[in-house]
Amino acid sequence: MANQPERMNFEQFRMHLQQVFEQVRASNQPVFVERNGETYRLEKEEPQDIWEGYDPERAREALAQAAGALAGVDTEELLADINAQRAQGGTHPKALSE
């Protein structure tokens, strides 16, 4: 039978924080922490290679295909529209400019 992940309440987690993190790291198994009727999963994140599967030639082809896609578009109006939409409720610190 497979090893079941450990479960603990928040107080146990809080009192043994260092040991819990060491356990997760060493065993590569998650720990479930229960607090106020909700369960949280603590697990080690494996690093990912963000360039895995990247094909620079495909990127170049996509850029070439997109060239001219905005030909004939009024860029001032487009930027004004984008900035107006951002002002309606986004968290964007800067407005777009030409």
C-alpha positions as CSV (number, residue, x, y, z in Angstrom):
1,M,0.0,0.0,0.0
2,A,1.3,3.5,-0.9
3,N,2.6,5.8,1.8
4,Q,-0.2,8.1,2.8
5,P,0.7,11.8,3.1
6,E,0.8,13.1,6.7
7,R,-2.0,15.2,8.0
8,M,-1.8,17.6,10.9
9,N,-3.7,20.4,12.5
10,F,-2.4,24.0,12.2
11,E,-1.2,24.1,15.8
12,Q,1.1,21.0,15.2
13,F,2.3,22.6,11.9
14,R,3.0,25.9,13.6
15,M,4.9,24.3,16.5
16,H,7.1,22.2,14.2
17,L,7.5,24.4,11.2
18,Q,11.2,23.7,10.6
19,Q,10.7,20.0,10.9
20,V,7.7,19.9,8.6
21,F,9.6,21.7,5.8
22,E,12.6,19.3,6.3
23,Q,10.2,16.3,6.1
24,V,8.6,17.6,2.9
25,R,12.0,18.2,1.4
26,A,13.5,14.9,2.4
27,S,10.6,12.7,1.6
28,N,9.3,14.6,-1.4
29,Q,5.8,13.9,-0.1
30,P,3.2,16.5,0.7
31,V,1.9,17.3,4.1
32,F,-1.8,18.3,4.6
33,V,-2.5,21.0,7.2
34,E,-6.0,21.4,8.5
35,R,-7.2,24.8,9.8
36,N,-10.7,26.1,10.5
37,G,-12.3,23.2,8.6
38,E,-10.1,23.7,5.5
39,T,-7.2,21.6,4.3
40,Y,-4.0,23.0,2.8
41,R,-1.4,21.1,0.9
42,L,2.3,21.8,1.5
43,E,4.6,20.3,-1.1
44,K,7.9,21.0,-2.7
45,E,7.8,22.6,-6.1
46,E,10.0,21.1,-8.7
47,P,11.9,23.6,-10.8
48,Q,10.7,23.8,-14.3
49,D,12.6,24.5,-17.5
50,I,10.7,27.5,-18.9
51,W,12.5,26.9,-22.3
52,E,11.5,23.3,-22.6
53,G,9.8,22.9,-26.0
54,Y,10.8,26.4,-27.1
55,D,11.4,26.5,-30.8
56,P,13.0,29.8,-31.9
57,E,12.2,29.1,-35.6
58,R,8.5,28.7,-34.8
59,A,8.6,32.0,-32.8
60,R,10.2,33.7,-35.9
61,E,7.5,32.2,-38.1
62,A,4.8,33.4,-35.8
63,L,6.2,36.9,-35.8
64,A,6.5,37.0,-39.5
65,Q,2.9,35.9,-39.9
66,A,1.8,38.6,-37.5
67,A,3.7,41.3,-39.3
68,G,1.3,43.9,-40.6
69,A,-1.7,42.6,-38.5
70,L,-2.3,46.2,-37.3
71,A,-1.8,47.8,-40.7
72,G,-4.4,50.5,-41.1
73,V,-5.2,50.7,-37.4
74,D,-5.4,54.1,-35.8
75,T,-2.7,53.5,-33.1
76,E,-3.6,56.6,-31.2
77,E,-7.2,55.5,-30.9
78,L,-6.1,51.9,-30.1
79,L,-3.8,53.1,-27.3
80,A,-6.6,55.4,-25.9
81,D,-9.0,52.5,-25.9
82,I,-6.6,50.2,-24.1
83,N,-5.8,52.9,-21.5
84,A,-9.5,53.5,-21.0
85,Q,-10.1,49.8,-20.4
86,R,-7.2,49.6,-17.9
87,A,-8.6,52.6,-16.0
88,Q,-11.9,50.7,-15.5
89,G,-10.5,48.4,-12.9
90,G,-7.0,47.1,-13.5
91,T,-3.9,47.3,-11.4
92,H,-1.7,48.6,-14.2
93,P,0.6,51.3,-13.0
94,K,1.5,52.8,-16.4
95,A,-0.6,53.9,-19.3
96,L,0.5,52.9,-22.7
97,S,2.0,55.5,-24.9
98,E,3.3,55.7,-28.5
